[in-house]
């Protein structure tokens, strides 16, 4: 048929059909989400064959193996078997039903959580008998840092005292984009990788869009990862000058340890926000296990529902479980959403979850009110002492437009404003510039992220921050003066460094608190470490002279990572559980510290939901005397309590434990309360309950430990046996703890402790109990 009209109609039909197909295809693409398919243990070590099997599985629901390859984002094949792929909801449902699939998890978005501190912790270089020097400052240990990358071209990462890179290291450092391996890697920073595919899929970014929004290399432009890496294992830097203050010598916790960097957090060039995809973090952990790291430090967490950290719906949970199962301690930040309860993150029983305390040094600027009361503000004042000046509290300024309305009132005055969003500080300073204002005081909410306001010192207006309680004191004085027809006055003092007894020890207000909202019978956090005003290395666009002050549990976690590096040298045969036990049982707390430790923001003394066992005590952890260790049965029993089917637990764990031909979960699953943790948490005590623990002697062969117990309020405690006798034949002893309620009504959590003492060691675990 040669009818031209028919040909045109046919052509038009084909064009419409083609367009419709493209529209449908694009719609389906838009409907896809990034899912992680967890398959459990890897069946063998042929990595290419494992990836090929992933393509086969994906092809079963995508339509073909070739289409499966196109939709795959990551193939996880080192620490475990699994993959990340673009799937529709219906495809995800189909793949969940396939044999061998343990979990199908939608990608999750995480956030970063962000010196004198080492002397405060007892790790001065001048003491030859402390943990630092007895372990040759962590020489030989490799710390994997999962964060925003690294700016390695800094004096803080020099490799002057380091020998050859450990031969067991399998990682790499390559030049990419604006990251130069020659400049940013050396014998200190021995590896640098980056991961962004998961984030790209989450936000539907193609390569061009990703390059426009992010710096696609291991280079750290945010500063968070550089700060964290330096805190854990930075090199010695002498005579640091920070905005005119002499800060002396700085270093990381294990200055001779090596650093392997895994960039998974990305700062957006457009909006300045930092993002992290869970699929990327999982890929980084998988590579870190293969590369040969000894420790993983992750100052990140999920802002949302708190999953069990080994539940097969939690990406960081899977990663931490796999790392610990390979003998790699996993240290994580607890989060910055305190001081409210039930906010603690990273709640796995085998993660070392870290809260933030201060140290015995602070940088303060005195603000003296007209009634002679003095408020110690943060940030640095580089001017000289000033005379009293009029104070204006802009209490009603809640937005930028209202701020503009008072600019005519501020000349010759010191202005205080209540800050809702810390990102607006630069706007406020710019608006008040050239108005004649003498200084700006901002009342800030608890830290959401690590912000170094000292970067704003270049602005001509002196600028200070106070917390809400301090701001309220200034406001009360201001209002009292106004009601008495008096002129409120204030003056600025000279910035100074206060140390020692002048600084009250406390858990920071921003530090997330327990109880554990997923499993309150697992006490979290585990320990605290300095995380307030920590001075560490920074990229050139941050801080001053290569250093920056930051606060957050992000800063506390690498303190513990540095300590763990030293402990790994001192005790190479200790398991991750043994290391955590040593940290918890020897930590400084109300029973062992020389002064009281407070909980900032609650006006109470710190309790186990603030700091777990207490503030980390590295030298005590080197010789704890006794440890609460965990073996495969403890790990398996906990996984069984999560309610998964026996075959799923078997598949998830058989790579690590010899369980391929046996029943994993017993008919009667053991109680979580009997998990051999260095803590006891009972969220619902009725009349009485018995919990069991097993303790291992790692001290003197022949030793006798006696019981020291502090029952929580409204309880009585009986322990059997109440004396532990160790010798060459008896290295482990099990005991039972009976906790009896002496109060009939319901109550909130109360706290106590149980300790064993031989006169030399004091092996203490915290107890939390709620009726």
C-alpha positions as CSV (number, residue, x, y, z in Angstrom):
1,X,0.0,0.0,0.0
2,X,1.4,3.4,-1.1
3,X,-1.3,5.6,0.5
4,X,0.7,8.7,1.7
5,X,-2.0,9.6,4.2
6,X,-1.8,6.2,5.8
7,X,2.0,6.4,6.0
8,X,1.8,9.8,7.7
9,X,-0.7,8.4,10.2
10,X,1.4,5.4,10.9
11,X,4.5,7.6,11.4
12,X,2.6,9.8,13.7
13,X,1.4,6.8,15.7
14,X,4.9,5.5,16.0
15,X,6.2,8.9,17.2
16,X,3.4,9.1,19.8
17,X,4.1,5.5,20.9
18,X,7.8,6.2,21.2
19,X,7.2,9.3,23.2
20,X,4.7,7.4,25.5
21,X,7.3,4.7,26.0
22,X,9.9,7.3,26.9
23,X,7.5,9.1,29.3
24,X,6.6,5.7,30.9
25,X,10.2,4.8,31.2
26,X,11.1,8.1,32.8
27,X,8.1,7.8,35.2
28,X,9.3,4.4,36.2
29,X,12.8,5.7,36.7
30,X,11.4,8.6,38.8
31,X,9.5,6.1,40.9
32,X,12.6,4.0,41.7
33,X,14.3,4.3,45.0
34,X,17.7,3.1,46.3
35,X,17.4,-0.2,48.2
36,X,20.1,-2.2,49.9
37,X,19.6,-6.0,49.6
38,X,21.4,-7.8,52.5
39,X,22.3,-11.4,51.7
40,X,24.3,-12.2,54.9
41,X,27.6,-14.1,54.7
42,X,29.6,-14.2,51.5
43,X,29.8,-17.8,50.2
44,X,33.5,-17.6,49.0
45,X,36.3,-15.1,48.3
46,X,35.8,-14.8,44.5
47,X,34.6,-11.2,44.5
48,X,33.8,-11.1,40.8
49,X,31.7,-14.2,41.1
50,X,29.8,-12.7,44.0
51,X,29.1,-9.6,42.0
52,X,27.9,-11.7,39.1
53,X,25.5,-13.6,41.4
54,X,24.1,-10.2,42.5
55,X,23.4,-9.3,38.9
56,X,21.6,-12.7,38.5
57,X,19.4,-12.0,41.6
58,X,18.6,-8.5,40.4
59,X,17.8,-9.7,36.9
60,X,15.1,-11.9,38.3
61,X,13.0,-8.9,39.2
62,X,14.3,-6.3,36.7
63,X,13.7,-8.4,33.7
64,X,17.2,-9.3,32.6
65,X,20.7,-9.6,33.9
66,X,21.9,-6.7,31.7
67,X,19.2,-4.4,33.0
68,X,20.2,-5.6,36.5
69,X,23.7,-4.4,35.9
70,X,22.4,-1.0,34.8
71,X,20.4,-0.6,38.0
72,X,23.1,-1.8,40.4
73,X,24.8,1.0,42.4
74,X,27.1,-1.0,44.8
75,X,28.1,-4.7,45.1
76,X,29.1,-5.4,48.6
77,X,31.4,-8.4,48.6
78,X,34.2,-8.1,51.1
79,X,32.8,-8.1,54.6
80,X,29.5,-9.6,53.6
81,X,27.3,-10.3,50.5
82,X,24.7,-7.8,49.3
83,X,24.1,-5.0,46.9
84,X,22.5,-1.6,46.4
85,X,20.2,-1.1,43.5
86,X,17.5,1.2,42.0
87,X,14.1,-0.5,42.5
88,X,10.5,0.4,42.4
89,X,8.5,-0.5,45.6
90,X,6.9,-3.5,43.9
91,X,10.4,-4.8,42.7
92,X,11.7,-4.3,46.3
93,X,8.7,-6.4,47.5
94,X,9.5,-9.1,44.9
95,X,13.1,-9.3,45.7
96,X,12.3,-9.6,49.5
97,X,10.6,-12.8,48.8
98,X,13.5,-14.5,47.0
99,X,15.3,-17.3,48.8
100,X,18.5,-16.2,50.6
101,X,17.5,-12.5,50.9
102,X,17.7,-11.5,54.6
103,X,16.7,-7.9,54.4
104,X,15.7,-5.2,51.9
105,X,16.3,-1.7,53.3
106,X,15.5,1.6,51.7
107,X,18.5,3.9,51.7
108,X,18.8,6.1,54.7
109,X,20.2,9.7,55.1
110,X,22.6,10.3,58.0
111,X,24.3,13.4,59.4
112,X,27.6,14.2,60.9
113,X,27.5,14.6,64.7
114,X,30.8,17.4,65.4
115,X,45.3,20.1,72.9
116,X,44.8,19.9,76.4
117,X,42.2,17.1,76.3
118,X,44.9,14.4,76.1
119,X,46.7,15.8,79.2
120,X,43.3,15.9,80.9
121,X,42.8,12.2,80.1
122,X,46.2,11.3,81.5
123,X,48.1,10.8,78.3
124,X,50.8,13.4,78.6
125,X,53.9,12.6,76.5
126,X,56.1,13.4,79.5
127,X,54.9,10.5,81.5
128,X,56.8,7.3,80.5
129,X,54.4,5.0,82.3
130,X,51.1,6.0,80.8
131,X,49.2,4.2,78.0
132,X,50.5,6.6,75.3
133,X,54.2,5.8,75.9
134,X,53.8,2.2,76.8
135,X,52.2,1.5,73.4
136,X,54.7,3.6,71.4
137,X,51.9,6.1,70.7
138,X,49.8,3.7,68.7
139,X,52.5,2.8,66.1
140,X,51.4,0.1,63.7
141,X,47.6,0.7,64.2
142,X,45.4,1.8,61.2
143,X,42.3,3.8,62.1
144,X,39.6,4.0,59.4
145,X,37.7,7.3,59.5
146,X,34.2,7.4,57.9
147,X,33.4,11.1,57.5
148,X,33.7,14.1,55.1
149,X,37.2,13.3,53.7
150,X,40.6,14.7,54.5
151,X,42.7,17.8,53.9
152,X,46.0,16.1,54.3
153,X,48.3,19.0,53.2
154,X,48.6,20.2,56.8
155,X,51.3,20.2,59.3
156,X,49.0,18.2,61.6
157,X,49.4,15.2,59.4
158,X,53.1,15.2,58.9
159,X,54.8,11.8,58.8
160,X,58.2,12.8,60.2
161,X,58.3,10.2,63.0
162,X,56.7,7.3,61.0
163,X,58.3,4.3,59.5
164,X,57.2,2.3,56.4
165,X,53.5,1.8,55.8
166,X,52.4,-1.6,57.4
167,X,52.8,-4.3,54.8
168,X,49.3,-5.7,55.6
169,X,47.7,-2.6,54.3
170,X,45.6,-3.3,51.1
171,X,44.0,0.1,50.5
172,X,44.9,2.9,48.1
173,X,45.3,6.6,47.7
174,X,44.9,8.1,44.2
175,X,44.9,11.6,42.7
176,X,41.4,12.6,41.6
177,X,40.0,16.0,40.6
178,X,41.4,18.5,43.0
179,X,42.8,15.8,45.4
180,X,46.5,15.2,44.9
181,X,47.8,11.9,46.4
182,X,51.3,13.5,46.5
183,X,50.1,16.4,48.6
184,X,47.4,14.8,50.7
185,X,48.6,11.3,51.4
186,X,51.9,10.1,53.0
187,X,52.9,7.6,55.6
188,X,50.4,9.1,58.1
189,X,47.4,9.3,55.7
190,X,47.8,6.0,53.9
191,X,44.4,5.6,52.2
192,X,41.7,7.9,50.8
193,X,38.5,6.7,49.1
194,X,35.1,8.4,48.4
195,X,31.5,7.2,47.9
196,X,28.6,9.2,46.6
197,X,26.5,6.8,44.3
198,X,23.9,6.3,47.0
199,X,23.5,10.0,47.6
200,X,23.2,10.6,43.8
201,X,20.4,8.0,43.5
202,X,18.6,9.4,46.6
203,X,18.4,12.9,45.0
204,X,18.3,11.8,41.4
205,X,21.5,13.4,40.4
206,X,23.4,12.6,37.2
207,X,27.1,13.0,36.9
208,X,27.0,16.6,35.7
209,X,24.6,17.6,38.5
210,X,26.8,15.9,41.1
211,X,29.9,17.6,39.9
212,X,28.2,20.9,40.1
213,X,26.9,20.3,43.7
214,X,29.8,18.4,45.2
215,X,33.6,18.1,45.1
216,X,33.9,14.5,43.8
217,X,37.2,13.5,45.5
218,X,38.4,12.5,48.9
219,X,39.3,16.2,49.6
220,X,37.5,17.6,52.7
221,X,36.1,21.1,52.2
222,X,33.7,20.9,55.1
223,X,36.4,20.4,57.8
224,X,34.6,17.9,59.9
225,X,36.4,14.8,58.7
226,X,39.8,16.5,58.9
227,X,39.1,17.6,62.5
228,X,37.9,14.1,63.5
229,X,40.9,12.4,61.9
230,X,43.4,14.7,63.6
231,X,41.7,14.2,67.0
232,X,42.1,10.4,66.7
233,X,45.7,10.3,65.3
234,X,47.1,13.7,64.4
235,X,50.8,14.4,64.5
236,X,52.6,16.7,66.8
237,X,52.4,20.5,66.0
238,X,54.2,22.9,68.3
239,X,53.6,26.5,69.3
240,X,50.1,26.8,67.9
241,X,48.7,30.4,67.7
242,X,45.0,30.5,67.6
243,X,43.5,33.9,67.1
244,X,46.2,35.5,69.2
245,X,46.1,32.8,72.0
246,X,49.1,30.6,72.5
247,X,47.7,27.0,72.6
248,X,51.0,25.2,73.0
249,X,51.5,21.8,71.4
250,X,48.7,19.8,69.9
251,X,48.4,16.2,68.7
252,X,45.9,13.3,68.3
253,X,45.3,10.5,70.7
254,X,47.5,8.0,68.9
255,X,50.0,10.2,67.1
256,X,52.0,7.4,65.5
257,X,48.9,5.5,64.2
258,X,48.0,5.6,60.5
259,X,44.8,7.0,59.0
260,X,42.6,5.5,56.3
261,X,40.0,8.0,55.0
262,X,36.6,7.0,53.7
263,X,34.6,10.0,52.5
264,X,30.9,9.4,52.6
265,X,29.6,12.8,53.9
266,X,29.2,15.6,51.3
267,X,28.9,19.3,51.7
268,X,26.6,20.9,49.1
269,X,28.3,23.8,47.3
270,X,24.9,25.5,46.9
271,X,23.2,25.4,50.3
272,X,26.2,24.4,52.5
273,X,24.3,21.4,54.0
274,X,26.1,18.1,54.6
275,X,24.5,14.9,53.4
276,X,25.3,11.2,53.7
277,X,23.7,8.2,52.2
278,X,23.6,5.0,54.2
279,X,24.4,2.9,51.1
280,X,27.6,4.8,50.7
281,X,28.6,4.3,54.4
282,X,27.9,0.6,54.0
283,X,30.2,0.5,51.0
284,X,32.9,2.4,52.8
285,X,32.8,0.0,55.8
286,X,32.9,-3.0,53.4
287,X,36.1,-1.6,51.8
288,X,37.6,-0.7,55.2
289,X,37.3,-4.3,56.3
290,X,39.0,-5.5,53.1
291,X,41.7,-2.8,53.3
292,X,42.8,-4.0,56.7
293,X,41.9,-1.2,59.2
294,X,42.1,-2.0,62.9
295,X,39.4,0.4,64.1
296,X,36.5,2.3,62.5
297,X,35.6,5.7,63.8
298,X,32.3,7.0,62.6
299,X,31.0,10.4,63.8
300,X,27.7,10.0,62.0
301,X,24.2,9.0,62.9
302,X,20.7,8.6,61.6
303,X,18.2,11.5,62.3
304,X,15.0,9.6,62.6
305,X,13.6,6.5,64.1
306,X,16.2,4.7,66.2
307,X,16.6,1.3,64.6
308,X,18.3,-1.5,66.4
309,X,21.9,-1.1,65.2
310,X,22.0,-4.8,64.2
311,X,18.5,-5.0,63.0
312,X,18.5,-5.8,59.3
313,X,16.7,-2.6,58.6
314,X,19.6,-0.4,59.8
315,X,22.5,0.3,57.4
316,X,25.0,1.5,60.0
317,X,23.8,-1.4,62.1
318,X,24.7,-3.9,59.5
319,X,28.1,-2.2,58.9
320,X,29.0,-2.1,62.6
321,X,27.9,-5.7,63.1
322,X,30.1,-6.9,60.3
323,X,33.1,-4.8,61.4
324,X,32.9,-6.1,65.0
325,X,32.3,-9.6,63.7
326,X,35.7,-9.3,62.0
327,X,37.3,-8.2,65.2
328,X,37.3,-4.5,64.4
329,X,36.1,-2.1,67.2
330,X,33.5,0.3,65.9
331,X,33.4,3.7,67.7
332,X,30.5,6.0,67.0
333,X,29.1,9.4,68.1
334,X,26.0,9.3,70.3
335,X,24.4,12.4,68.7
336,X,23.8,16.0,69.4
337,X,20.1,16.2,70.4
338,X,20.5,16.4,74.1
339,X,19.7,17.1,76.9
340,X,16.3,15.5,76.3
341,X,16.0,11.8,77.2
342,X,15.6,8.9,74.6
343,X,17.8,10.8,72.1
344,X,20.9,8.6,72.0
345,X,21.8,7.0,68.7
346,X,24.1,4.2,67.5
347,X,22.6,1.9,70.2
348,X,24.1,-1.5,69.1
349,X,25.4,-3.5,72.1
350,X,28.7,-3.9,70.3
351,X,29.2,-0.3,69.1
352,X,31.2,1.9,71.5
353,X,28.8,4.8,71.7
354,X,30.4,8.0,72.9
355,X,28.8,11.0,74.7
356,X,30.5,14.4,75.0
357,X,32.0,15.9,78.1
358,X,34.2,18.9,78.6
359,X,37.8,18.9,79.6
360,X,39.6,20.8,82.3
361,X,40.4,23.8,80.0
362,X,38.1,26.4,78.6
363,X,38.6,29.6,76.5
364,X,36.3,32.3,77.9
365,X,35.6,36.0,77.7
366,X,34.1,37.6,80.9
367,X,31.0,39.7,80.4
368,X,30.4,41.7,83.6
369,X,27.0,43.1,84.2
370,X,26.2,46.4,86.0
371,X,25.3,44.4,89.2
372,X,28.9,42.9,89.1
373,X,27.7,39.4,88.1
374,X,30.0,37.9,85.5
375,X,29.0,35.6,82.6
376,X,31.7,33.6,80.9
377,X,31.0,33.8,77.2
378,X,32.4,31.7,74.4
379,X,34.5,33.1,71.4
380,X,37.6,35.2,71.5
381,X,37.8,38.9,72.1
382,X,41.0,40.4,70.7
383,X,40.5,43.9,72.0
384,X,41.4,45.4,75.4
385,X,39.3,45.6,78.5
386,X,36.5,48.1,78.0
387,X,34.6,50.4,80.3
388,X,30.9,49.7,81.1
389,X,28.6,50.3,78.1
390,X,24.8,50.4,77.7
391,X,23.2,47.0,77.2
392,X,20.3,46.4,74.7
393,X,18.5,43.1,74.7
394,X,16.7,42.7,71.4
395,X,14.3,40.2,73.0
396,X,11.6,40.7,70.4
397,X,13.8,40.3,67.4
398,X,12.7,36.9,65.9
399,X,13.5,37.5,62.2
400,X,15.8,39.4,60.0
401,X,13.4,42.2,59.1
402,X,12.8,43.0,62.8
403,X,16.5,43.1,63.3
404,X,16.8,45.8,60.6
405,X,14.2,47.9,62.5
406,X,16.5,48.4,65.5
407,X,19.7,49.4,63.8
408,X,19.1,53.1,64.7
409,X,19.1,52.1,68.5
410,X,22.3,50.2,68.7
411,X,25.0,52.9,68.4
412,X,27.4,52.8,71.4
413,X,25.7,49.8,72.8
414,X,26.4,46.1,73.3
415,X,23.4,44.1,71.8
416,X,22.2,40.7,72.8
417,X,19.9,38.7,70.5
418,X,18.3,35.3,70.9
419,X,19.4,33.2,68.0
420,X,17.0,30.8,66.3
421,X,19.3,29.7,63.5
422,X,23.1,29.9,63.9
423,X,23.5,30.2,60.2
424,X,22.0,33.7,60.5
425,X,24.9,35.0,62.5
426,X,26.8,36.4,59.5
427,X,23.6,38.2,58.4
428,X,23.2,39.8,61.9
429,X,26.8,40.9,61.9
430,X,26.6,42.3,58.4
431,X,23.4,44.1,59.2
432,X,24.8,45.7,62.3
433,X,28.1,46.6,60.7
434,X,28.8,50.4,60.4
435,X,26.0,51.1,62.9
436,X,28.3,52.0,65.8
437,X,27.3,48.9,67.8
438,X,30.1,47.9,70.2
439,X,29.6,44.1,70.3
440,X,27.0,41.4,69.6
441,X,26.1,38.7,72.1
442,X,24.1,35.8,70.6
443,X,22.1,33.4,72.8
444,X,22.4,30.0,71.0
445,X,20.3,26.9,71.4
446,X,22.1,23.6,72.2
447,X,24.6,22.7,69.4
448,X,23.1,20.9,66.5
449,X,26.4,20.8,64.6
450,X,29.9,21.9,65.2
451,X,30.2,25.6,64.5
452,X,33.4,27.5,65.0
453,X,32.2,31.1,65.3
454,X,35.8,32.2,65.6
455,X,35.9,32.1,61.8
456,X,33.8,35.3,62.0
457,X,36.5,37.2,63.9
458,X,37.4,39.0,60.7
459,X,34.1,40.8,61.0
460,X,34.8,44.2,62.7
461,X,32.1,43.7,65.4
462,X,33.2,41.8,68.5
463,X,31.0,38.7,68.7
464,X,30.2,36.3,71.6
465,X,27.9,33.3,72.3
466,X,26.2,32.3,75.5
467,X,23.8,29.5,76.2
468,X,20.2,29.9,77.0
469,X,20.7,29.8,80.8
470,X,23.4,32.5,80.6
471,X,21.2,34.5,78.2
472,X,18.3,34.3,80.6
473,X,20.5,35.7,83.4
474,X,21.4,38.7,81.2
475,X,17.8,39.2,80.2
476,X,16.6,39.1,83.9
477,X,19.2,41.8,84.8
478,X,18.1,43.9,81.8
479,X,14.4,43.7,82.7
480,X,15.1,44.4,86.3
481,X,17.0,47.5,85.4
482,X,14.2,48.7,83.1
483,X,11.5,48.1,85.8
484,X,13.6,50.2,88.3
485,X,14.3,52.9,85.7
486,X,18.0,52.1,85.7
487,X,20.3,51.9,82.7
488,X,21.5,48.3,82.1
489,X,25.3,48.2,81.6
490,X,27.8,45.6,80.6
491,X,31.5,45.4,79.9
492,X,33.8,43.1,78.0
493,X,36.8,41.5,79.7
494,X,40.0,40.0,78.2
495,X,39.7,36.5,76.8
496,X,41.6,34.0,78.9
497,X,42.3,30.3,79.2
498,X,41.0,28.7,82.4
499,X,42.3,25.3,83.5
500,X,42.1,22.8,86.2
501,X,39.8,23.4,89.2
502,X,38.3,26.5,87.7
503,X,36.4,24.3,85.2
504,X,33.5,22.2,86.4
505,X,33.4,18.8,84.8
506,X,30.1,18.1,83.0
507,X,28.4,16.2,80.2
508,X,27.6,18.8,77.5
509,X,24.1,20.0,77.1
510,X,24.0,19.0,73.4
511,X,25.1,15.4,74.0
512,X,22.3,12.9,73.3
513,X,21.0,11.1,76.3
514,X,19.6,7.6,77.2
515,X,17.7,5.5,77.7
516,X,18.0,3.6,74.5
517,X,14.6,4.1,72.8
518,X,14.8,0.8,70.8
519,X,16.0,-1.6,73.5
520,X,16.0,0.1,76.9
521,X,17.6,-3.0,78.4
522,X,20.8,-2.1,76.5
523,X,22.3,0.8,78.4
524,X,23.6,3.7,76.2
525,X,25.8,5.7,75.9
526,X,28.8,3.6,76.9
527,X,31.4,6.3,77.8
528,X,32.0,10.0,77.5
529,X,35.1,11.8,76.2
530,X,36.0,15.5,75.7
531,X,33.8,17.0,72.9
532,X,33.6,20.7,73.8
533,X,35.8,23.3,72.3
534,X,38.2,20.7,70.8
535,X,41.2,22.2,68.9
536,X,42.2,20.1,65.9
537,X,43.4,20.5,62.3
538,X,41.2,22.3,59.7
539,X,41.3,23.0,56.0
540,X,42.7,26.4,54.9
541,X,39.2,27.9,54.5
542,X,38.4,27.0,58.1
543,X,39.7,28.1,61.5
544,X,43.1,29.9,62.0
545,X,46.6,28.8,61.3
546,X,45.5,25.3,60.2
547,X,43.4,24.7,63.4
548,X,39.8,25.0,64.4
549,X,37.7,24.7,67.6
550,X,34.7,22.4,67.3
551,X,32.2,20.9,69.7
552,X,30.0,17.8,69.4
553,X,29.9,14.1,70.0
554,X,31.7,14.0,66.7
555,X,34.7,15.3,68.5
556,X,34.3,13.0,71.5
557,X,34.1,9.8,69.4
558,X,37.7,10.1,67.8
559,X,39.1,10.7,71.4
560,X,37.9,7.2,72.2
561,X,39.1,5.9,68.8
562,X,42.6,7.2,69.7
563,X,42.4,5.5,73.0
564,X,41.2,2.2,71.4
565,X,44.2,2.4,69.0
566,X,46.6,2.5,72.0
567,X,44.7,-0.4,73.7
568,X,45.0,-2.5,70.6
569,X,48.7,-2.2,70.8
570,X,48.7,-3.0,74.6
571,X,46.4,-5.9,74.2
572,X,46.3,-7.2,70.6
573,X,44.4,-10.3,71.6
574,X,41.5,-8.5,73.1
575,X,38.1,-8.6,71.4
576,X,36.1,-5.4,70.6
577,X,33.9,-6.4,73.6
578,X,36.9,-6.7,75.9
579,X,38.1,-3.3,74.9
580,X,34.7,-1.7,75.4
581,X,34.5,-3.4,78.8
582,X,37.8,-2.0,79.9
583,X,36.7,1.5,78.9
584,X,33.4,1.3,80.7
585,X,34.5,-0.4,83.9
586,X,37.4,2.0,84.6
587,X,35.8,5.3,83.5
588,X,35.6,8.3,85.8
589,X,32.3,8.8,87.5
590,X,30.8,9.7,90.9
591,X,32.5,6.8,92.6
592,X,36.0,7.4,91.1
593,X,36.5,11.0,90.0
594,X,38.1,13.6,92.3
595,X,35.2,16.0,91.9
596,X,31.5,16.0,91.0
597,X,30.5,15.6,87.3
598,X,27.4,17.5,86.3
599,X,24.9,17.1,83.5
600,X,24.7,20.4,81.7
601,X,21.1,21.4,80.9
602,X,19.5,19.3,83.6
603,X,21.0,20.9,86.8
604,X,21.7,17.4,88.1
605,X,24.8,15.2,88.7
606,X,25.6,13.1,85.6
607,X,24.1,9.6,85.5
608,X,24.6,6.6,83.3
609,X,22.1,7.9,80.7
610,X,24.4,11.0,80.4
611,X,27.8,9.2,80.2
612,X,27.4,5.5,80.5
613,X,30.2,4.2,82.7
614,X,31.7,7.7,82.9
615,X,34.4,9.8,81.3
616,X,37.1,7.7,79.6
617,X,40.1,6.9,81.7
618,X,42.8,5.5,79.3
619,X,45.4,4.5,81.8
620,X,42.8,2.7,83.9
621,X,41.6,0.8,80.8
622,X,45.1,-0.4,80.1
623,X,44.9,-2.5,83.3
624,X,41.2,-3.1,84.1
625,X,41.8,-6.2,86.2
626,X,38.6,-7.9,85.0
627,X,36.6,-7.7,81.8
628,X,33.1,-8.6,80.6
629,X,33.9,-10.3,77.3
630,X,31.5,-11.6,74.6
631,X,31.8,-14.6,72.3
632,X,29.7,-15.9,69.4
633,X,27.0,-17.1,71.7
634,X,26.4,-13.6,73.0
635,X,26.2,-12.2,69.5
636,X,23.9,-14.9,68.3
637,X,21.6,-14.7,71.3
638,X,21.1,-11.0,70.8
639,X,20.3,-11.4,67.1
640,X,17.8,-14.1,68.1
641,X,16.0,-11.6,70.4
642,X,15.2,-9.4,67.4
643,X,12.5,-11.8,66.3
644,X,14.0,-13.0,63.0
645,X,13.4,-16.5,61.7
646,X,16.1,-19.1,62.4
647,X,17.2,-19.5,58.8
648,X,17.6,-15.7,58.4
649,X,19.8,-15.6,61.5
650,X,21.8,-18.6,60.3
651,X,22.4,-17.0,56.9
652,X,23.4,-13.7,58.4
653,X,25.9,-15.1,60.9
654,X,27.3,-18.4,59.5
655,X,30.2,-16.6,57.8
656,X,31.4,-15.5,61.1
657,X,30.4,-18.4,63.3
658,X,30.4,-22.2,62.6
659,X,26.6,-22.4,62.5
660,X,25.9,-23.7,59.0
661,X,24.7,-27.1,60.1
662,X,23.1,-26.3,63.5
663,X,20.1,-24.6,64.9
664,X,20.9,-21.0,65.7
665,X,18.1,-19.8,68.0
666,X,17.0,-22.0,70.9
667,X,13.3,-22.5,71.4
668,X,13.6,-20.4,74.5
669,X,15.6,-17.3,73.5
670,X,17.8,-16.0,76.3
671,X,16.9,-12.7,77.9
672,X,18.7,-9.5,76.6
673,X,19.2,-8.8,80.3
674,X,21.8,-11.6,80.3
675,X,23.8,-10.2,77.5
676,X,27.3,-10.0,79.0
677,X,27.6,-6.2,78.8
678,X,29.5,-4.1,81.3
679,X,26.2,-2.5,82.4
680,X,22.8,-3.5,83.7
681,X,19.6,-1.8,82.6
682,X,16.1,-3.0,83.7
683,X,13.3,-1.0,82.2
684,X,10.4,-2.7,83.9
685,X,11.2,-4.3,87.3
686,X,8.1,-5.9,88.9
687,X,9.0,-7.6,92.1
688,X,12.5,-9.1,91.5
689,X,14.7,-10.3,88.7
690,X,17.9,-12.2,88.3
691,X,20.5,-11.2,85.7
692,X,23.7,-13.1,84.9
693,X,27.2,-12.1,84.0
694,X,30.5,-13.8,83.4
695,X,33.7,-12.0,84.2
696,X,37.3,-12.8,83.0
697,X,40.5,-12.1,84.9
698,X,43.1,-10.2,82.9
699,X,45.1,-9.0,85.9
700,X,47.1,-10.9,88.5
701,X,46.7,-14.7,88.2
702,X,46.0,-15.2,91.9
703,X,43.6,-12.5,93.0
704,X,40.5,-12.1,95.1
705,X,37.8,-9.6,94.4
706,X,35.2,-8.4,96.8
707,X,31.8,-6.9,96.0
708,X,31.1,-3.2,96.3
709,X,27.4,-2.5,95.4
710,X,25.3,0.7,95.4
711,X,21.7,-0.3,94.8
712,X,19.5,2.1,92.9
713,X,16.9,3.9,95.0
714,X,14.0,1.6,96.1
715,X,15.8,-1.6,95.4
716,X,17.9,-4.2,97.2
717,X,20.7,-6.2,95.5
718,X,22.0,-9.7,96.3
719,X,25.0,-11.1,94.4
720,X,26.0,-14.7,94.3
721,X,28.9,-15.4,94.8
722,X,29.9,-12.1,96.5
723,X,33.6,-13.0,96.4
724,X,35.5,-13.9,93.3
725,X,38.7,-16.0,93.7
726,X,40.9,-16.4,90.6
727,X,43.9,-18.7,90.1
728,X,45.8,-20.4,87.2
729,X,42.9,-22.8,86.8
730,X,40.1,-20.3,87.3
731,X,40.1,-17.4,84.8
732,X,36.4,-16.9,84.3
733,X,33.6,-16.8,87.0
734,X,29.9,-16.4,86.4
735,X,27.7,-14.7,89.0
736,X,24.0,-13.8,89.5
737,X,22.6,-10.4,90.4
738,X,19.2,-10.4,92.1
739,X,17.6,-7.0,92.1
740,X,14.6,-6.7,94.4
741,X,12.0,-3.9,94.4
742,X,11.3,-2.3,97.7
743,X,8.8,0.2,96.3
744,X,5.3,-0.7,95.2
745,X,4.5,2.2,92.9
746,X,5.8,2.9,89.4
747,X,8.8,5.2,89.3
748,X,11.3,6.7,86.9
749,X,14.7,5.3,86.3
750,X,17.0,5.2,89.3
751,X,20.7,4.5,89.2
752,X,23.4,2.5,91.1
753,X,26.5,0.5,90.5
754,X,28.1,-2.9,91.0
755,X,31.8,-3.2,91.4
756,X,34.5,-5.7,92.2
757,X,37.7,-4.6,94.0
758,X,40.9,-6.4,94.8
759,X,42.4,-3.3,96.4
760,X,44.2,-2.4,93.2
761,X,41.4,-2.5,90.7
762,X,37.9,-1.1,90.9
763,X,35.9,-2.8,88.2
764,X,32.6,-0.9,88.2
765,X,29.5,-1.3,86.0
766,X,26.5,1.1,86.0
767,X,23.0,0.0,86.9
768,X,19.8,1.7,85.6
769,X,16.4,0.5,87.0
770,X,12.8,1.6,86.5
771,X,9.9,0.2,88.4
